[in-house]
Amino acid sequence: MRILIDNERKLHPYMENIKSIAKGIYITMGNNSEVIIHDLGRPESSIVFIAGELTKRNLGSPVTDLVLETIRDNNNPEDILNYTSTTKNNRIFKSSTMFIRDEKSKVIGCLCTNYDITDIVFAQKILGDFSGNGFQNSNGDSNIKSKENFTSNIKEMLENIFNEALDYVGKPISYMNKEDNIKMVKFLDEKGVFAIKNSVEIMADYMNVSRYTIYNYLKEIK
């Protein structure tokens, strides 16, 4: 069992208290699970506790795109419970994200759990094919619907979201006009990208524009 704890970073006492709970959850759920605590005050290096190795992340890895999008401009996000997500190597997780609040109800972090249900889903498919009932996932749906990117560093996360934005606009950078650029920046903003330190400069570089251009687009969007 791999359990990594950042004892150097100064955290709110509520966050510190969650560490023992997270450890208990992981030991109870076992090696097919992963339990993580994110410090949302530093989304670019948010992981301060990680138990398990499902996503191969480490202390200091960034928050996921799903969490980033959820907390964008939302002071009171609801917990995201019992959703399914898939990894790049097609493993299927049953996941939950529970937000940690301080004494003023401000969101300061989140406790995330992942459980690898790939073998269970595969067994369901075999049984469904055999019995003629078809394939359903753990929620009774016909498809795995939720998507969450688990990345080990902020560069990889930003690249993933940028590529999603390119797909959304539907044009390569060299063919994009101002309207397309604004559409892309709006997409990135709604994903919460610009809450990340230095993200404006990084996205400006990807888009071959200046950071001032990005700021101007953001003003137009607002």
Backbone as CSV, one residue per row, in Angstrom:
resi,resn,N_x,N_y,N_z,CA_x,CA_y,CA_z,C_x,C_y,C_z
1,MET,0.837,-1.197,0.000,0.000,0.000,0.000,0.872,1.247,0.000
2,ARG,0.622,2.133,-0.954,1.396,3.371,-1.041,0.574,4.523,-0.464
3,ILE,1.114,5.148,0.577,0.467,6.312,1.171,1.499,7.429,1.282
4,LEU,1.265,8.535,0.575,2.176,9.671,0.591,1.470,10.868,1.214
5,ILE,2.136,11.513,2.169,1.546,12.642,2.885,2.523,13.812,2.892
6,ASP,2.038,14.980,2.468,2.849,16.195,2.514,2.676,16.831,3.887
7,ASN,3.694,16.688,4.726,3.640,17.262,6.067,4.357,18.606,6.151
8,GLU,4.861,19.076,4.995,5.589,20.342,4.976,4.667,21.525,4.679
9,ARG,3.695,21.311,3.824,2.808,22.410,3.447,1.869,22.760,4.600
10,LYS,1.752,24.033,4.879,0.858,24.495,5.948,-0.574,24.494,5.434
11,LEU,-1.433,23.748,6.100,-2.822,23.612,5.680,-3.761,24.065,6.792
12,HIS,-4.984,24.340,6.407,-6.038,24.631,7.380,-6.232,23.394,8.271
13,PRO,-6.498,23.566,9.561,-6.699,22.418,10.467,-7.741,21.423,9.957
14,TYR,-8.799,21.906,9.294,-9.799,20.992,8.764,-9.188,20.060,7.720
15,MET,-8.267,20.599,6.912,-7.587,19.777,5.916,-6.688,18.749,6.581
16,GLU,-5.994,19.169,7.624,-5.127,18.245,8.357,-5.936,17.098,8.949
17,ASN,-7.110,17.431,9.478,-7.948,16.407,10.112,-8.440,15.366,9.116
18,ILE,-8.619,15.787,7.866,-9.126,14.875,6.844,-8.102,13.797,6.485
19,LYS,-6.818,14.065,6.720,-5.778,13.110,6.333,-5.982,11.744,6.982
20,SER,-6.304,11.715,8.262,-6.493,10.433,8.944,-7.744,9.723,8.422
21,ILE,-8.771,10.508,8.072,-9.985,9.920,7.501,-9.672,9.308,6.140
22,ALA,-8.903,10.049,5.315,-8.536,9.561,3.984,-7.739,8.256,4.084
23,LYS,-6.833,8.201,5.028,-6.036,6.982,5.219,-6.935,5.814,5.600
24,GLY,-7.886,6.069,6.483,-8.805,5.013,6.905,-9.672,4.507,5.763
25,ILE,-10.131,5.434,4.910,-10.943,5.033,3.765,-10.144,4.134,2.829
26,TYR,-8.886,4.527,2.573,-8.057,3.736,1.653,-7.790,2.338,2.194
27,ILE,-7.419,2.252,3.452,-7.125,0.940,4.040,-8.371,0.060,4.027
28,THR,-9.533,0.668,4.204,-10.789,-0.088,4.166,-11.120,-0.561,2.759
29,MET,-10.912,0.304,1.767,-11.278,-0.025,0.383,-10.262,-0.927,-0.301
30,GLY,-8.984,-0.838,0.082,-7.983,-1.749,-0.447,-7.262,-1.275,-1.690
31,ASN,-6.468,-2.179,-2.284,-5.548,-1.812,-3.358,-6.211,-1.436,-4.674
32,ASN,-7.484,-1.742,-4.856,-8.180,-1.328,-6.068,-8.683,0.100,-5.965
33,SER,-8.326,0.780,-4.890,-8.824,2.125,-4.656,-7.693,3.150,-4.649
34,GLU,-8.093,4.407,-4.645,-7.165,5.522,-4.513,-7.909,6.647,-3.796
35,VAL,-7.249,7.257,-2.831,-7.862,8.352,-2.069,-6.898,9.527,-2.085
36,ILE,-7.424,10.706,-2.394,-6.575,11.881,-2.604,-7.177,13.095,-1.904
37,ILE,-6.307,13.940,-1.355,-6.727,15.238,-0.822,-6.056,16.322,-1.648
38,HIS,-6.872,17.249,-2.146,-6.373,18.386,-2.917,-6.459,19.667,-2.092
39,ASP,-5.393,20.446,-2.111,-5.388,21.786,-1.549,-5.748,22.736,-2.686
40,LEU,-6.984,23.247,-2.691,-7.459,24.052,-3.815,-6.939,25.477,-3.794
41,GLY,-6.186,25.833,-2.760,-5.513,27.126,-2.757,-4.347,27.152,-3.730
42,ARG,-3.895,25.955,-4.134,-2.800,25.832,-5.105,-3.165,24.759,-6.124
43,PRO,-4.111,25.044,-7.023,-4.611,24.019,-7.946,-3.543,23.445,-8.868
44,GLU,-2.488,24.230,-9.140,-1.440,23.730,-10.039,-0.552,22.676,-9.381
45,SER,-0.595,22.560,-8.056,0.173,21.529,-7.336,-0.621,21.146,-6.090
46,SER,-1.822,20.659,-6.315,-2.816,20.570,-5.245,-2.725,19.334,-4.356
47,ILE,-2.145,18.246,-4.831,-2.204,16.997,-4.060,-1.275,17.053,-2.841
48,VAL,-1.885,16.932,-1.663,-1.125,16.937,-0.406,-1.217,15.591,0.305
49,PHE,-2.068,14.710,-0.211,-2.202,13.347,0.327,-2.639,12.456,-0.822
50,ILE,-1.962,11.319,-0.960,-2.403,10.342,-1.953,-2.127,8.934,-1.438
51,ALA,-3.152,8.121,-1.454,-3.031,6.717,-1.056,-3.487,5.868,-2.232
52,GLY,-2.619,4.981,-2.700,-2.939,4.167,-3.861,-2.172,4.614,-5.088
53,GLU,-2.263,3.801,-6.153,-1.463,4.063,-7.349,-2.263,3.963,-8.642
54,LEU,-3.576,4.088,-8.566,-4.394,3.900,-9.760,-4.057,4.874,-10.870
55,THR,-3.845,6.142,-10.533,-3.595,7.167,-11.554,-2.123,7.559,-11.663
56,LYS,-1.268,6.890,-10.881,0.182,7.121,-10.944,0.575,8.560,-10.635
57,ARG,-0.249,9.275,-9.875,0.088,10.645,-9.517,0.893,10.674,-8.228
58,ASN,1.461,11.844,-7.915,2.296,12.005,-6.733,1.924,13.276,-5.997
59,LEU,2.553,13.485,-4.844,2.388,14.738,-4.130,2.784,15.890,-5.044
60,GLY,1.994,16.946,-5.032,2.294,18.096,-5.877,1.719,18.033,-7.274
61,SER,1.058,16.910,-7.632,0.382,16.854,-8.929,-0.834,17.774,-8.895
62,PRO,-1.305,18.215,-10.077,-2.390,19.211,-10.095,-3.766,18.614,-9.870
63,VAL,-4.724,19.502,-9.648,-6.122,19.127,-9.547,-6.594,18.650,-10.919
64,THR,-7.671,17.872,-10.971,-8.182,17.409,-12.265,-9.001,18.500,-12.937
65,ASP,-9.203,18.339,-14.237,-9.999,19.308,-14.986,-11.442,19.347,-14.504
66,LEU,-11.977,18.209,-14.069,-13.353,18.173,-13.574,-13.520,19.041,-12.330
67,VAL,-12.598,18.927,-11.382,-12.669,19.736,-10.172,-12.465,21.210,-10.504
68,LEU,-11.501,21.485,-11.371,-11.209,22.871,-11.749,-12.441,23.537,-12.352
69,GLU,-13.129,22.816,-13.221,-14.326,23.373,-13.858,-15.453,23.555,-12.839
70,THR,-15.552,22.631,-11.887,-16.630,22.685,-10.899,-16.498,23.880,-9.964
71,ILE,-15.268,24.209,-9.573,-15.077,25.292,-8.604,-14.969,26.658,-9.262
72,ARG,-14.934,26.700,-10.597,-14.811,27.984,-11.286,-16.012,28.876,-10.973
73,ASP,-15.731,30.051,-10.409,-16.770,31.034,-10.109,-17.926,30.451,-9.302
74,ASN,-17.660,29.413,-8.526,-18.718,28.793,-7.733,-18.251,28.702,-6.288
75,ASN,-18.816,29.532,-5.434,-18.398,29.544,-4.038,-19.027,28.420,-3.224
76,ASN,-20.012,27.757,-3.806,-20.692,26.706,-3.067,-20.963,25.494,-3.963
77,PRO,-19.910,24.870,-4.476,-20.108,23.730,-5.373,-20.667,22.526,-4.623
78,GLU,-21.491,21.767,-5.298,-22.018,20.541,-4.708,-21.012,19.407,-4.880
79,ASP,-21.011,18.485,-3.922,-20.168,17.306,-4.050,-20.566,16.527,-5.305
80,ILE,-19.564,15.916,-5.943,-19.811,15.116,-7.150,-19.663,13.652,-6.737
81,LEU,-20.758,12.961,-6.637,-20.743,11.636,-6.033,-21.100,10.527,-7.025
82,ASN,-20.373,9.437,-6.889,-20.722,8.185,-7.558,-20.788,8.327,-9.082
83,TYR,-19.774,8.971,-9.669,-19.713,9.086,-11.123,-18.652,8.142,-11.660
84,THR,-18.703,7.870,-12.948,-17.697,7.004,-13.564,-16.779,7.823,-14.445
85,SER,-15.536,7.429,-14.505,-14.550,8.104,-15.341,-13.613,7.068,-15.935
86,THR,-12.986,7.416,-17.045,-12.073,6.498,-17.707,-10.691,7.118,-17.833
87,THR,-9.664,6.292,-17.816,-8.289,6.755,-17.941,-7.820,6.594,-19.388
88,LYS,-6.631,7.089,-19.673,-6.086,6.974,-21.024,-5.890,5.520,-21.441
89,ASN,-5.631,4.651,-20.465,-5.444,3.227,-20.796,-6.740,2.435,-20.606
90,ASN,-7.879,3.166,-20.623,-9.216,2.566,-20.632,-9.593,1.802,-19.371
91,ARG,-8.991,2.168,-18.253,-9.478,1.665,-16.971,-10.702,2.481,-16.575
92,ILE,-11.650,1.856,-15.928,-12.903,2.511,-15.554,-12.957,2.669,-14.042
93,PHE,-13.172,3.888,-13.583,-13.228,4.173,-12.149,-14.630,4.598,-11.736
94,LYS,-15.007,4.170,-10.548,-16.173,4.730,-9.876,-15.618,5.732,-8.874
95,SER,-16.044,6.992,-8.985,-15.374,8.064,-8.259,-16.354,8.961,-7.504
96,SER,-15.809,9.654,-6.514,-16.548,10.692,-5.798,-15.593,11.819,-5.431
97,THR,-16.088,13.043,-5.472,-15.322,14.232,-5.073,-16.136,15.002,-4.048
98,MET,-15.581,15.135,-2.840,-16.284,15.809,-1.739,-15.485,17.028,-1.309
99,PHE,-16.117,18.182,-1.318,-15.425,19.428,-1.049,-15.272,19.684,0.457
100,ILE,-14.106,20.210,0.816,-13.782,20.530,2.204,-13.920,22.034,2.387
101,ARG,-14.646,22.446,3.424,-14.904,23.863,3.663,-14.332,24.294,5.006
102,ASP,-13.987,25.582,5.086,-13.506,26.109,6.361,-14.682,26.551,7.228
103,GLU,-14.393,27.220,8.337,-15.444,27.620,9.269,-16.403,28.651,8.689
104,LYS,-16.011,29.279,7.563,-16.891,30.250,6.891,-17.555,29.644,5.659
105,SER,-17.462,28.325,5.543,-18.058,27.567,4.429,-17.380,27.821,3.086
106,LYS,-16.180,28.407,3.108,-15.430,28.595,1.875,-14.737,27.287,1.506
107,VAL,-14.813,26.913,0.233,-14.165,25.679,-0.223,-12.655,25.862,-0.206
108,ILE,-11.956,24.984,0.497,-10.500,25.079,0.603,-9.795,23.841,0.052
109,GLY,-10.544,22.773,-0.171,-9.931,21.548,-0.668,-10.989,20.541,-1.040
110,CYS,-10.545,19.365,-1.408,-11.506,18.297,-1.679,-10.875,16.936,-1.407
111,LEU,-11.729,16.017,-1.029,-11.358,14.623,-0.795,-11.926,13.814,-1.946
112,CYS,-11.066,13.112,-2.667,-11.494,12.365,-3.854,-11.200,10.879,-3.680
113,THR,-12.145,10.056,-4.107,-11.944,8.610,-4.071,-12.156,8.034,-5.466
114,ASN,-11.309,7.103,-5.831,-11.453,6.362,-7.083,-11.414,4.873,-6.763
115,TYR,-12.267,4.111,-7.415,-12.234,2.659,-7.265,-12.274,2.040,-8.657
116,ASP,-11.321,1.172,-8.944,-11.199,0.568,-10.263,-12.255,-0.535,-10.416
117,ILE,-13.240,-0.283,-11.280,-14.319,-1.257,-11.494,-14.221,-1.907,-12.879
118,THR,-13.059,-1.789,-13.510,-12.905,-2.315,-14.871,-13.279,-3.786,-14.967
119,ASP,-12.754,-4.593,-14.053,-13.032,-6.031,-14.088,-14.502,-6.321,-13.826
120,ILE,-15.112,-5.517,-12.954,-16.533,-5.698,-12.650,-17.376,-5.388,-13.883
121,VAL,-17.050,-4.275,-14.566,-17.787,-3.894,-15.772,-17.620,-4.945,-16.856
122,PHE,-16.394,-5.473,-16.987,-16.135,-6.508,-17.982,-16.954,-7.760,-17.679
123,ALA,-17.008,-8.134,-16.400,-17.803,-9.299,-15.991,-19.284,-9.060,-16.258
124,GLN,-19.746,-7.822,-16.004,-21.144,-7.477,-16.293,-21.462,-7.663,-17.770
125,LYS,-20.507,-7.234,-18.612,-20.723,-7.345,-20.064,-20.842,-8.811,-20.482
126,ILE,-19.956,-9.640,-19.937,-20.001,-11.068,-20.277,-21.331,-11.672,-19.834
127,LEU,-21.741,-11.365,-18.596,-22.998,-11.903,-18.082,-24.187,-11.359,-18.872
128,GLY,-24.097,-10.055,-19.247,-25.175,-9.461,-20.031,-25.299,-10.092,-21.403
129,ASP,-24.142,-10.322,-22.054,-24.151,-10.974,-23.366,-24.724,-12.383,-23.266
130,PHE,-24.332,-13.067,-22.190,-24.760,-14.458,-22.011,-26.256,-14.548,-21.743
131,SER,-26.761,-13.601,-20.942,-28.174,-13.650,-20.557,-29.071,-12.886,-21.515
132,GLY,-28.440,-12.125,-22.444,-29.226,-11.375,-23.411,-29.737,-10.046,-22.906
133,ASN,-29.200,-9.571,-21.770,-29.668,-8.311,-21.188,-28.887,-7.103,-21.658
134,GLY,-27.786,-7.328,-22.404,-26.981,-6.212,-22.879,-26.059,-5.696,-21.807
135,PHE,-25.280,-4.705,-22.170,-24.260,-4.143,-21.270,-24.766,-2.905,-20.562
136,GLN,-24.553,-2.850,-19.262,-24.827,-1.660,-18.487,-23.660,-1.407,-17.553
137,ASN,-23.417,-0.149,-17.253,-22.368,0.158,-16.290,-22.917,0.115,-14.884
138,SER,-22.112,0.502,-13.905,-22.494,0.364,-12.505,-23.661,1.258,-12.119
139,ASN,-23.973,2.285,-12.931,-25.090,3.173,-12.627,-26.357,2.763,-13.377
140,GLY,-26.264,1.650,-14.114,-27.419,1.217,-14.879,-27.550,1.885,-16.225
141,ASP,-26.555,2.648,-16.641,-26.570,3.331,-17.931,-25.906,2.457,-18.984
142,SER,-26.166,2.791,-20.235,-25.615,1.981,-21.318,-24.218,2.400,-21.718
143,ASN,-23.757,3.551,-21.244,-22.427,4.034,-21.604,-21.744,4.666,-20.405
144,ILE,-20.415,4.684,-20.452,-19.652,5.436,-19.464,-19.667,6.893,-19.903
145,LYS,-20.269,7.769,-19.111,-20.546,9.127,-19.580,-19.570,10.175,-19.063
146,SER,-19.112,10.040,-17.851,-18.303,11.105,-17.262,-16.855,10.999,-17.711
147,LYS,-16.214,12.164,-17.837,-14.816,12.183,-18.250,-14.012,13.037,-17.290
148,GLU,-12.913,12.498,-16.817,-12.025,13.236,-15.923,-10.603,12.859,-16.280
149,ASN,-9.764,13.857,-16.504,-8.373,13.605,-16.867,-7.490,13.645,-15.632
150,PHE,-6.792,12.540,-15.379,-5.886,12.449,-14.246,-4.469,12.670,-14.760
151,THR,-3.852,13.774,-14.384,-2.524,14.095,-14.891,-1.526,14.254,-13.749
152,SER,-0.266,14.023,-14.057,0.789,14.081,-13.043,1.422,15.460,-12.934
153,ASN,1.197,16.311,-13.942,1.774,17.652,-13.887,0.856,18.646,-14.575
154,ILE,1.038,19.911,-14.256,0.132,20.942,-14.746,0.243,21.125,-16.252
155,LYS,1.423,20.927,-16.819,1.608,21.074,-18.268,0.731,20.075,-19.023
156,GLU,0.720,18.843,-18.558,-0.089,17.812,-19.216,-1.579,18.141,-19.113
157,MET,-2.011,18.628,-17.950,-3.417,18.962,-17.772,-3.835,20.089,-18.709
158,LEU,-3.007,21.142,-18.784,-3.330,22.277,-19.648,-3.321,21.876,-21.121
159,GLU,-2.417,20.999,-21.505,-2.385,20.513,-22.891,-3.663,19.754,-23.218
160,ASN,-4.130,18.922,-22.272,-5.361,18.160,-22.492,-6.549,19.086,-22.719
161,ILE,-6.670,20.104,-21.854,-7.801,21.026,-21.982,-7.678,21.857,-23.254
162,PHE,-6.456,22.260,-23.605,-6.241,23.014,-24.842,-6.670,22.187,-26.058
163,ASN,-6.328,20.906,-26.060,-6.722,20.044,-27.174,-8.240,19.872,-27.236
164,GLU,-8.892,19.835,-26.075,-10.353,19.794,-26.053,-10.926,21.068,-26.671
165,ALA,-10.290,22.204,-26.359,-10.737,23.481,-26.911,-10.563,23.509,-28.433
166,LEU,-9.464,22.968,-28.922,-9.244,22.888,-30.374,-10.336,22.072,-31.039
167,ASP,-10.677,20.930,-30.425,-11.751,20.091,-30.966,-13.077,20.850,-30.961
168,TYR,-13.290,21.639,-29.917,-14.536,22.404,-29.789,-14.645,23.465,-30.887
169,VAL,-13.552,24.181,-31.143,-13.559,25.202,-32.188,-13.600,24.559,-33.569
170,GLY,-12.889,23.442,-33.714,-12.935,22.700,-34.972,-12.013,23.201,-36.062
171,LYS,-10.981,23.966,-35.668,-10.011,24.468,-36.637,-8.615,24.402,-36.045
172,PRO,-7.596,24.211,-36.892,-6.226,24.346,-36.395,-5.922,25.807,-36.095
173,ILE,-4.945,26.054,-35.254,-4.599,27.411,-34.833,-4.328,28.328,-36.020
174,SER,-3.629,27.834,-37.009,-3.234,28.678,-38.144,-4.420,29.171,-38.967
175,TYR,-5.600,28.541,-38.837,-6.776,28.923,-39.601,-7.796,29.698,-38.765
176,MET,-7.468,29.956,-37.514,-8.424,30.604,-36.624,-8.394,32.117,-36.766
177,ASN,-9.593,32.736,-36.776,-9.709,34.194,-36.786,-10.023,34.686,-35.371
178,LYS,-10.278,35.977,-35.244,-10.539,36.541,-33.914,-11.747,35.891,-33.258
179,GLU,-12.799,35.683,-34.018,-14.011,35.063,-33.469,-13.713,33.662,-32.931
180,ASP,-12.900,32.920,-33.683,-12.514,31.574,-33.238,-11.675,31.644,-31.961
181,ASN,-10.747,32.612,-31.922,-9.897,32.780,-30.744,-10.725,33.096,-29.502
182,ILE,-11.709,33.973,-29.666,-12.572,34.325,-28.535,-13.373,33.099,-28.090
183,LYS,-13.844,32.332,-29.057,-14.581,31.103,-28.745,-13.711,30.142,-27.942
184,MET,-12.441,30.037,-28.337,-11.515,29.155,-27.629,-11.241,29.662,-26.217
185,VAL,-10.976,30.959,-26.082,-10.694,31.530,-24.763,-11.900,31.370,-23.846
186,LYS,-13.105,31.549,-24.381,-14.323,31.358,-23.584,-14.417,29.922,-23.091
187,PHE,-14.118,28.969,-23.959,-14.123,27.555,-23.577,-13.116,27.296,-22.461
188,LEU,-11.906,27.817,-22.625,-10.851,27.633,-21.627,-11.237,28.274,-20.300
189,ASP,-11.840,29.452,-20.376,-12.261,30.153,-19.161,-13.333,29.361,-18.421
190,GLU,-14.294,28.810,-19.158,-15.367,28.034,-18.543,-14.850,26.745,-17.929
191,LYS,-13.722,26.263,-18.427,-13.083,25.071,-17.850,-12.258,25.410,-16.604
192,GLY,-12.142,26.713,-16.293,-11.400,27.118,-15.109,-9.902,27.211,-15.298
193,VAL,-9.459,27.177,-16.551,-8.018,27.172,-16.840,-7.303,28.379,-16.253
194,PHE,-7.934,29.550,-16.329,-7.226,30.767,-15.970,-7.127,30.995,-14.465
195,ALA,-7.609,30.021,-13.683,-7.363,30.041,-12.240,-5.977,29.494,-11.910
196,ILE,-5.346,28.891,-12.920,-4.022,28.288,-12.750,-2.946,29.344,-12.956
197,LYS,-1.959,29.348,-12.099,-0.853,30.293,-12.182,-0.121,30.150,-13.518
198,ASN,0.146,31.277,-14.160,0.881,31.359,-15.436,0.128,30.757,-16.619
199,SER,-1.161,30.418,-16.433,-1.902,29.776,-17.521,-2.143,30.723,-18.695
200,VAL,-2.284,32.022,-18.436,-2.505,32.978,-19.527,-1.313,32.966,-20.478
201,GLU,-0.112,33.000,-19.918,1.096,32.976,-20.742,1.206,31.667,-21.524
202,ILE,0.863,30.558,-20.868,0.968,29.244,-21.520,-0.022,29.147,-22.680
203,MET,-1.271,29.566,-22.447,-2.288,29.492,-23.495,-1.981,30.474,-24.633
204,ALA,-1.438,31.625,-24.292,-1.050,32.585,-25.327,0.004,31.975,-26.243
205,ASP,0.939,31.252,-25.652,1.985,30.592,-26.436,1.380,29.518,-27.343
206,TYR,0.452,28.713,-26.804,-0.211,27.678,-27.606,-0.977,28.288,-28.777
207,MET,-1.595,29.462,-28.535,-2.459,30.076,-29.542,-1.710,31.033,-30.460
208,ASN,-0.417,31.225,-30.202,0.405,32.139,-31.003,-0.112,33.580,-30.949
209,VAL,-0.531,33.999,-29.761,-0.938,35.390,-29.535,-0.228,35.874,-28.279
210,SER,-0.351,37.172,-27.996,0.271,37.708,-26.792,-0.646,37.497,-25.586
211,ARG,-0.077,37.571,-24.398,-0.901,37.428,-23.193,-1.875,38.593,-23.069
212,TYR,-1.488,39.763,-23.600,-2.385,40.916,-23.568,-3.616,40.659,-24.436
213,THR,-3.421,39.925,-25.524,-4.551,39.561,-26.378,-5.516,38.662,-25.622
214,ILE,-4.963,37.717,-24.866,-5.812,36.836,-24.054,-6.613,37.655,-23.053
215,TYR,-5.936,38.591,-22.366,-6.627,39.437,-21.392,-7.746,40.236,-22.065
216,ASN,-7.498,40.754,-23.259,-8.514,41.515,-23.983,-9.707,40.638,-24.356
217,TYR,-9.417,39.399,-24.767,-10.508,38.475,-25.088,-11.341,38.192,-23.839
218,LEU,-10.676,38.018,-22.712,-11.390,37.750,-21.452,-12.289,38.928,-21.077
219,LYS,-11.813,40.148,-21.330,-12.630,41.333,-21.055,-13.861,41.358,-21.954
220,GLU,-13.672,41.000,-23.219,-14.806,40.969,-24.149,-15.834,39.925,-23.742
221,ILE,-15.347,38.791,-23.266,-16.250,37.713,-22.847,-17.088,38.133,-21.644
222,LYS,-16.425,38.822,-20.694,-17.125,39.257,-19.474,-18.199,40.278,-19.807
